[in-house]
Amino acid sequence: MAHGAEGASGGGPKVVAWEVTRQCPLACRHCRAGARDCAYEGELTAAECLRVLDSLAGFGRPMIIWTGGEPMCRPDIHELVGAATARGLRSVMAPCGTRVTREALLALKEAGVMACSFSLDGATPETHDAFRGVPGAFENVTRAMAVAREVGMPFQVNATVSRLNRDALPAIRDVAAAHGARTLDLFFLVPVGRGAALRDLSLPPLEVEAVLRWAFEMDRQGPLRVRETCAPQAVRIWHDLGQPGTPPAGCMGGRGFVFISHTGVLQPCGFLDVPSGDLRAFGFDFRRAYEASEVFRDLSRPDGYGGACGVCAHRHGCGGCRARAYAATGDYLAAETACPVANPRRA
């Protein structure tokens, strides 16, 4: 989030990503949760979810990203979205595509889902299916996009960027545009969960920079927007290039963004697996859990970050990817590892 983002000491989060279930029919190589197609013990009940929604409605009314796993695996997902809407909370959703039908998407739209995101990590069935771990994944996600377009559900395409698809990004952009996506969001690989096995497939810092510069140019050209996630150094590059408009968000973990796990545990983001408050332990009082968290307080103070990230001129806007720092060092306040300024030896 840009300079001035609110942390645990300065107000509630603006966005909450809620893993309402960890069950998922895919077996993606990069999955932060190592999600499997099975029931998980300890997931929040419908009644507990309603208590979470009540608490969120009383603390800043953040936008909810319904995610998983596969959020559509949860049988009461339509009711939960409707309950959020009734409480004045806005909703978007990140389904994987396997359960998207015209009827299901229309029901979610009626309940209050304003937009969806679909993941596309290869421009061909062979490359996408290999990354997602099941045959037919490409067909499913492109079919889901067609359904979304048919029913008037706005959607974006998310692509996990690694050495596997670095050269295919222009083709992935073309596929997204051809299917009617409004935005292509580039998620730079964070090696956690199953993704830890892909550490060597992460782009080195200077290649990350090159992709970000390409993304800025593609965003300028249109027709769809091109954004970036988990590459907060885009803030520095944006300033270096003298780009017009509003700068990128930077790392939002703990600075305007909160992740809720399937068991009700708060984290700064899905990739930063550091428990930061248990909603059950706090009687589902989100505000109390959030404001009591030392982790959220730490992340709201970029001047206390380690290494170059703590003294960088862009620390309040960029902040460095806290999840990537933690995955590499075990310290969520350490210097970002994919930035040539913070780690010149890796450049």
N, C-alpha and C positions, 0 to 999 in steps of 0.2 A: 504494500500500500504506500501511497505517496507520503511525503513528510507531513506530519500532523495526524497520522493514523492513530486511532485510539487503542490502547492496550488495556490490561486488566485494571489499571488504576484510573482510567479515563473514560469509562463508558462501556457499553456492550458491543459485541461483535456485529459487523454488518452482514456477514455471510456465515451460515452454518452448513457444513456438509455432514449429512447424517447417514451413516451406514446402517440402514434399518434392518438389513439382514446380510450375513456374510455368504449365504448360499449363492452359487453361481454355476451355470452349466458350462462355462468356458474354463480353460486351463492356461491362461495367458502367461507367457514367459517372464513378464516383468511384474506380475501381480504383487502389490505391497503386502497383501493379506494372505497370500497362498491359498486363496479361496477355492473351495471344492463344491461339487454338486451334491450336498447333503445337508441335513438339518443340523444346526449348531445349538448346543445347550447354552442356556443363560441369556438368550436374546430378550430384549425388552418386550413385555406383553403389550397388548393393545391399550390396556388401562394405564400402564406406565408411560407409554408413548403420549397419551393424552395429557398426562401430568407434565411431561417435558414441553409439550406445545403450550400449555397454560403458562408455564414459567417463561418460555421464550417470548410469548405475547406480552408479558409484563416487564420485559427487559430489552428494550430497543427494537423489538420486532424485526429481527434479521431475516434476510431471504434464506430459504432452505433449499439446498441441493439434495434431493433424495437420491441416494446412491447405495452401493453395496460393495462386493457381491453384485447381485442382480436385484434391484429394488422391486421389480415386478414379480419376483419369486414370493414375495410376501403377500399372502392372500387378502389382507386387509389394507393394502396400499391405497386403494381408491378412497376408503373411509378416512384414512389418516390424512391424505391430501385435502379432502373436503373439510376435515376438522381444522387443519391449518388455515385454510382459506376463511373459514368462519371466524377465526381468531385474528384476522387481518394480516396473516403471514403470507408472503409471496412464495411461490414454488416453481422450481425447475427440476428436471430429472435426468439421470444418466443411465438409461437402460443399455444392455449390450445388444439388443436387437432380436434375440431368439424368441421372445414372447410378445413382440410387438405385432398386433393385428389392428385392423381398422377399428373394430369395436372397442378394443382395450385402450387405444390411443384417444378415441373420441370420449370414452368415459373419464380418462385422466384429464383431458382438456376441460370437460364439464366440471370436474372436481376442482380445477384451479391450476393445473400445470400450464405454465406460460410458454415454456420452451424445453427442448431436449438437447442432449449431446449424444453423439454416436462416435465410437472409436474406429479409426481406420489407420492401420499401421503398415499397409502395403497397398500398392496400386493395382495388384493382380490377386486373383484368388489364391494362387500358390504362396505368395509372400505373406499376405495377411493371415491366411489360415495357419501357416507355420508359426507365426508369432502368437496367435490366439490359442493354439493348441488343440483345435478341433476342426475337422473338415466341415465345409459349408458355412464357416463364419463370415466369409466375404459375401456370400449370397444372402445370408440373413441380414447383415447390416445394411447392404444396399437396398434390400427389399424394405427394411424398416424406414430408410430414408424416403423411399417412394411413397410409403404409407403416410409418413409425416407430411410430405408435400401435398398429398391428396386431401388430407383432412385440415390443412392449413395450420399445422403445428410448426412454428419456427424451430430451426435446429442448427447446431454447429457440429463440426467434425473435429474430434481430438485425435492427434497423432503423437505417439511416443517416439521421440527422436533418438536414434542411436546410429552406430556404424552400419547396422543392418539396412537402414532405409535413408541414410543421409542423401544419397544420390537420387532417390526416388521421390523426394519431397515435391518437386515441380509436378510430377505425375499424380501424386496424391492430391495436391491442390486442384489439379484439373478434374479429378474424379469427384471431389467434394463440390466444386462449382457446378459440374454437369448434373449433379443430383439435387441441386437447389440449396446447398448449405449457405448460411449467411456469413459464417465465420469459420476459419481454420485456426484451431488453437494448438500450438506446438508445445507438447509436454516433454521437456528434456529429462532423459532417464535419470531417476534417482535409484541407486542400487540397494533396495531394501526388499524384504520378503523374498519371493522367488527371484526378483530382480537382482539380488545380491550375486547370483551366479552370472549375471551379465555385466559385472563391473568393468571388465575389459572392453565391453562394447560401448561404453560411454564415450562421447566425443571429447577429445582434448580441448583445453580452453580456447585456443585460437580457432579451432573448427566451430566451436559454439559461437564465437564472435562472428564468424563468416555466415553462419546460418541466420543469426539474428539480423545482420545487415541485409541479407536476402529477404528476410521476413518483412522488414521495414519497407523495402522496395516493392514487394508484392502487395503489401497493404496499401501503398500509395497508388499502385496501378489498378487495384480492384479486379473483378467486380465484387469479390468477397473480402471481408476483413481478414487479416492475418495477425494473430496475437501469439504471445508466448507465456508459458507457465513453467515454474521451476528453473528459470533463467533470469534472476533479478538483475544481473549485470546489464540487461537491456536498458535499464535506467541510465547508466553511464554512457552507453553507446548512443542512446537517444539524444542526450545532451551534447556529446561529441559531434554528432551529425547535424545539430541544430534543427532537429525535426520540429514541425509545427504542431500545435495542439497540446493535448494533455499527455504527460509522460506515462510510461508503463507503470504498473502497480508495484513492482518489486516483490520481495517476499512478504506475504501477508500472514504467515504463520505466527499466531499470537498477537498480530497487529491488525485486527479487524476481521480475522477468520478463525473459526474453531471447527474441529472435527469431533463428532460424537460417534463412538464405536457401537457395534451391535449390542454390546452389553451395558451401554450407558457411561462409558469412560471417556472423558474429554482428552483431546490431544490438540496441539497447535495446528497440525494438519495431518492428513492421512499417512503421509510419508514419514512423519516424525513421531515414531512410536515411543513417546515418552508420556506415561500416564500423568494427567494434569488435573485430576479431579474426578471422583466417582459420583455420578448423579444419584445412585441409590443410597450411597453413604450420606449424601447431603439432603435426603428427603425430596429429591427431584427439584431442589431449588437451584436452578441454573446460575443465577446471579451469585449466590453464596459460594458455589463451587468454583466459579470463574474467578471471583475476586479474591478467594483464598489461595489461589494457585501461585506458588513461587515461580513456576515455569513461565506463566503468562506475564508475571511482573518482570522477569529477566528479559523476555523477548521484547517488551515494550520500551527497553532502554538500550538503543543501539550503541551508545557511548561505552557500554560495558562489554561489547563483543570483543573477541580475542583477535590477535594478529592485526593484519591490515584492515580487516572489516571494521574494527573499532575506531580507526582513525581516518578511514576513507572519507573524502569529501561527499560521497554519495551514500553514506551509511544510513541516513534517515529515509532515503527514497528506495535504495536498493536493499541493503541489509544483508546481502548474501543469502544463499539457500541454507537455512538452518538444518533442514533434513539431510542435505548432502554432507554438511559439515559433521553432523552427528554420525552418519553412516561411516564416514572416513576416520573419525577420531574418537567417537564416544562422548564428545563434548558438543552440545547444541549451540554453544556460544563461540565455537572455534571459527577460524577463517574458512570461507567458501573454498572448495577445492577445484571448481570449474572456471575460476576467474583468473586471467593472467596477471591482474594487478595484485590479487591476494596470494597467488601461488605462481610466481614467475618461473620457478623451476619446472613446472608442469606444462608451461605454455608451448 
